[in-house]
């Protein structure tokens, strides 16, 4: 694993892709945001599913 990268964390590989395309390459994602209508209902759902 490259320096600055963590398992399940966002990591940008700035090696050959950056040099060849001028753009960094995203190789991971560490979180997402969801908009919900009822926070209490969403919490119950995710606590039941994820634990």
N, C-alpha and C positions, 0 to 999 in steps of 0.2 A: 504494500500500500504506500502511496506517495506521501511525503511530508505534508501535513495540514489536512489530510483526508481522514475521515473516521467512518467506521462501518455504519451504513444507513445514513450518512451525512452528505451534505452537498459538497461536491469536489469539482473544481475546474481543472482540467488537464491542459496546462499551458505549454506543452511540448511541441510536437510536430504539427498538430492541428492549428495551433495559434500561428505558427510560422507559415504554413501553407495556405491557410484561408483567411488569416487575420481575425478569426473569431475563436474564443475559447470553447471547449467542448464540455458540456455538462454531463457528468457521469454518475450522479446520484441526487437524491432528494431527501431532505431531512424533516419536512413537515408540510402540512397543507392546512388551508382554512376553509371552513364550511359555514355558510350562512343558514341559520335555521329559524323557523317561525316560533317555536316554543323551546326555550332553553332547557327547562326542567324535563320535558319529554325526551329531548335529544340526549341529555345526560343519562336518563334511565336506559335508553336504548343502547348507548355506547358502553355503559357500565355492564349491561347484560351481555353484550357481544364480546367486548374486550376483557372485561373483568376488573 
